[in-house]
Amino acid sequence: MATPLHLPAIFNSLNPSFPKVPRRWNSALLTRSSLTDQSLSAKRHLLRLISDQDRGLRTQTDASKLSQIIDAIDSMAVLGSGTVTTGPSLSGTWRLLWTTEKEQLYIIKNAGVFGTRAGDVLQVIDVENGALNNVITFPPHGVFFVRSTIEISSPQRVNFKFTSAVLRGQNWELPLPPFGQGWFESVYLDDEIRVVKDIRGDYLVVDRALYNWKE
């Protein structure tokens, strides 16, 4: 990391006839480097905290761990402050790592009652077309998903409105009535993860899935 911070001095010494490279490059590079280091450190800390929490099931009975995770999320939000997280980079298939959303955790926990288990839990977002699908998969063939429309309302906030829901098996499909609307804020977003707070005070940590989910 030290070498880039000396680039102005190196450029100036190699060819004295060149216009002097501004010394402010040093501080700019140092600032970017420091912010990158802080983001990596904060992200690793958050991912370490949630790594053994079974997507949030274990956190429900561990107030101390919940507090630590929320503190880590708040630190990520500080690092993401002032950034735009509602642009094209928001689009994609996002896989649940951890949440406090009780409905999702209830389904994950109780999937066995129906003779199955919960697979990937996803958010599939298409900013350009104003669409969001919340998806819970039940391998090998089952899936429950809720369709929504979305509208960008600020650099980090997205409004959503549920439009329909479907419970689907291998050879059958059961439409369900849509319910609810609200908003969520992606308080931190990079190429790998997204950290979210929503209208109900719930938290969500997701990573980019290695595949694109399609209906």
C-alpha positions as CSV (number, residue, x, y, z in Angstrom):
1,M,0.0,0.0,0.0
2,A,3.0,2.3,0.5
3,T,4.1,2.5,-3.1
4,P,1.1,4.4,-4.6
5,L,1.5,7.1,-1.9
6,H,4.9,8.0,-3.3
7,L,3.8,8.3,-6.9
8,P,4.0,12.1,-7.1
9,A,7.6,12.1,-5.9
10,I,8.5,9.3,-8.3
11,F,6.9,11.0,-11.3
12,N,8.6,14.3,-10.4
13,S,12.0,12.8,-9.9
14,L,11.9,10.8,-13.1
15,N,11.5,13.8,-15.3
16,P,12.0,17.2,-13.7
17,S,10.7,18.9,-16.9
18,F,7.3,17.5,-16.5
19,P,4.7,19.6,-14.7
20,K,4.9,18.9,-11.0
21,V,2.4,16.3,-9.8
22,P,0.3,17.9,-7.0
23,R,1.2,16.8,-3.5
24,R,-2.5,16.6,-2.8
25,W,-2.5,13.3,-4.6
26,N,-0.8,11.8,-1.6
27,S,-3.6,12.8,0.7
28,A,-6.3,11.8,-1.8
29,L,-4.8,8.3,-2.3
30,L,-4.3,7.9,1.4
31,T,-8.0,8.9,2.1
32,R,-9.3,6.4,-0.5
33,S,-7.0,3.7,0.8
34,S,-8.2,4.4,4.4
35,L,-11.8,4.3,3.4
36,T,-11.3,1.0,1.5
37,D,-9.5,-0.5,4.4
38,Q,-12.3,0.6,6.8
39,S,-15.0,-0.8,4.5
40,L,-13.2,-4.2,4.2
41,S,-12.6,-4.4,7.9
42,A,-16.2,-3.5,8.8
43,K,-17.6,-5.9,6.2
44,R,-15.5,-8.8,7.4
45,H,-16.5,-8.0,10.9
46,L,-20.2,-8.1,10.0
47,L,-19.9,-11.3,7.9
48,R,-18.0,-12.9,10.8
49,L,-20.8,-12.0,13.3
50,I,-23.6,-13.5,11.1
51,S,-21.7,-16.5,9.8
52,D,-23.0,-18.9,12.4
53,Q,-26.5,-17.4,12.9
54,D,-28.4,-19.7,10.5
55,R,-29.7,-16.7,8.5
56,G,-31.0,-15.1,11.8
57,L,-32.8,-18.0,13.5
58,R,-30.1,-18.2,16.2
59,T,-30.1,-14.5,16.7
60,Q,-33.7,-14.5,17.7
61,T,-32.7,-16.0,21.1
62,D,-29.4,-14.2,21.5
63,A,-29.9,-10.5,22.5
64,S,-26.2,-9.9,22.9
65,K,-25.4,-11.2,19.4
66,L,-28.3,-9.2,17.9
67,S,-26.9,-6.0,19.5
68,Q,-23.4,-6.7,18.1
69,I,-24.8,-7.3,14.6
70,I,-26.9,-4.2,14.6
71,D,-23.9,-2.2,15.8
72,A,-21.9,-3.7,12.9
73,I,-24.7,-2.8,10.5
74,D,-24.8,0.8,11.8
75,S,-21.0,1.0,11.1
76,M,-21.6,-0.2,7.5
77,A,-24.3,2.5,7.2
78,V,-21.9,5.2,8.2
79,L,-19.5,4.0,5.5
80,G,-22.3,4.0,3.0
81,S,-23.6,7.4,3.9
82,G,-23.9,9.7,0.9
83,T,-23.6,7.0,-1.6
84,V,-26.2,6.1,-4.2
85,T,-27.5,2.5,-3.8
86,T,-30.6,2.7,-5.9
87,G,-28.9,2.7,-9.3
88,P,-28.3,-0.1,-11.8
89,S,-26.0,-1.9,-9.4
90,L,-29.1,-2.6,-7.2
91,S,-30.4,-4.9,-9.9
92,G,-29.7,-8.6,-9.6
93,T,-30.4,-11.7,-7.6
94,W,-29.6,-11.2,-4.0
95,R,-29.3,-14.2,-1.5
96,L,-30.2,-13.9,2.1
97,L,-27.3,-14.2,4.6
98,W,-29.1,-12.8,7.7
99,T,-32.3,-11.0,8.7
100,T,-34.5,-10.0,11.6
101,E,-37.7,-10.4,9.4
102,K,-40.0,-12.7,11.5
103,E,-42.1,-13.9,8.6
104,Q,-39.1,-15.1,6.6
105,L,-37.5,-16.7,9.6
106,Y,-40.8,-18.4,10.5
107,I,-41.0,-20.0,7.0
108,I,-37.3,-21.0,7.1
109,K,-37.7,-22.6,10.5
110,N,-41.0,-24.4,9.9
111,A,-40.5,-25.6,6.3
112,G,-40.0,-29.2,7.7
113,V,-43.6,-29.3,8.8
114,F,-44.6,-29.5,5.1
115,G,-42.1,-32.2,4.4
116,T,-39.5,-29.9,2.9
117,R,-36.7,-27.5,3.8
118,A,-36.0,-23.9,2.9
119,G,-33.3,-23.4,0.3
120,D,-32.1,-20.1,-0.9
121,V,-34.1,-17.0,0.1
122,L,-33.7,-14.3,-2.5
123,Q,-34.5,-10.8,-3.5
124,V,-34.6,-10.4,-7.3
125,I,-34.6,-6.7,-8.2
126,D,-34.9,-5.1,-11.6
127,V,-34.5,-1.3,-11.3
128,E,-35.0,-0.5,-14.9
129,N,-38.4,-2.3,-15.1
130,G,-39.5,-1.4,-11.5
131,A,-39.9,-4.9,-10.3
132,L,-39.0,-6.9,-7.2
133,N,-39.6,-10.5,-6.3
134,N,-39.1,-11.9,-2.8
135,V,-38.4,-15.6,-3.2
136,I,-38.1,-18.6,-0.8
137,T,-37.1,-21.8,-2.6
138,F,-38.0,-25.3,-1.4
139,P,-35.7,-27.7,-3.2
140,P,-36.0,-29.5,-5.5
141,H,-39.1,-28.0,-7.1
142,G,-41.0,-25.8,-4.6
143,V,-40.9,-22.0,-4.5
144,F,-42.9,-19.2,-2.8
145,F,-42.5,-15.8,-4.3
146,V,-44.2,-12.4,-3.9
147,R,-44.2,-10.0,-6.8
148,S,-43.9,-6.2,-6.2
149,T,-43.6,-3.0,-8.1
150,I,-40.8,-0.6,-7.0
151,E,-40.2,3.1,-7.2
152,I,-36.9,4.9,-6.4
153,S,-37.6,7.6,-3.9
154,S,-34.1,8.7,-2.9
155,P,-30.5,7.8,-3.3
156,Q,-30.9,4.9,-0.9
157,R,-34.6,4.3,-0.5
158,V,-36.9,2.2,-2.6
159,N,-40.7,2.1,-2.2
160,F,-42.5,-1.1,-3.0
161,K,-46.0,-2.4,-3.3
162,F,-46.9,-6.1,-3.4
163,T,-49.0,-7.1,-6.4
164,S,-49.3,-10.9,-6.2
165,A,-48.0,-14.0,-4.5
166,V,-47.6,-17.6,-5.7
167,L,-46.9,-20.9,-4.0
168,R,-45.6,-23.3,-6.7
169,G,-44.8,-27.0,-6.7
170,Q,-43.5,-29.3,-9.4
171,N,-46.9,-29.7,-11.1
172,W,-49.1,-27.2,-9.4
173,E,-49.5,-23.5,-8.5
174,L,-51.5,-21.7,-5.9
175,P,-52.1,-18.0,-6.3
176,L,-52.3,-16.0,-3.1
177,P,-53.6,-12.5,-2.4
178,P,-51.0,-9.7,-2.4
179,F,-50.5,-7.9,0.9
180,G,-48.7,-4.8,2.0
181,Q,-46.4,-2.0,0.8
182,G,-43.5,-0.1,2.3
183,W,-39.9,0.9,1.7
184,F,-36.4,-0.3,2.2
185,E,-33.1,1.5,2.3
186,S,-29.9,-0.1,1.1
187,V,-27.5,1.6,3.5
188,Y,-24.5,-0.1,2.1
189,L,-23.9,-1.6,-1.3
190,D,-20.8,-3.0,-3.1
191,D,-20.0,-5.6,-5.7
192,E,-20.5,-8.4,-3.1
193,I,-23.0,-7.5,-0.4
194,R,-25.9,-5.2,0.4
195,V,-27.0,-4.1,3.9
196,V,-30.7,-3.1,4.3
197,K,-33.0,-1.4,6.8
198,D,-36.7,-1.3,6.2
199,I,-39.9,0.5,7.2
200,R,-40.6,-1.9,10.1
201,G,-37.1,-1.5,11.6
202,D,-36.0,-4.9,10.3
203,Y,-32.5,-5.6,8.9
204,L,-31.3,-7.6,6.0
205,V,-27.8,-8.7,4.8
206,V,-27.6,-10.3,1.4
207,D,-24.9,-11.2,-1.1
208,R,-25.0,-11.4,-4.9
209,A,-26.1,-14.9,-5.9
210,L,-24.1,-16.9,-8.3
211,Y,-27.1,-17.3,-10.6
212,N,-30.1,-15.2,-11.8
213,W,-33.5,-16.5,-10.5
214,K,-36.3,-16.5,-13.0
215,E,-40.0,-17.3,-12.6
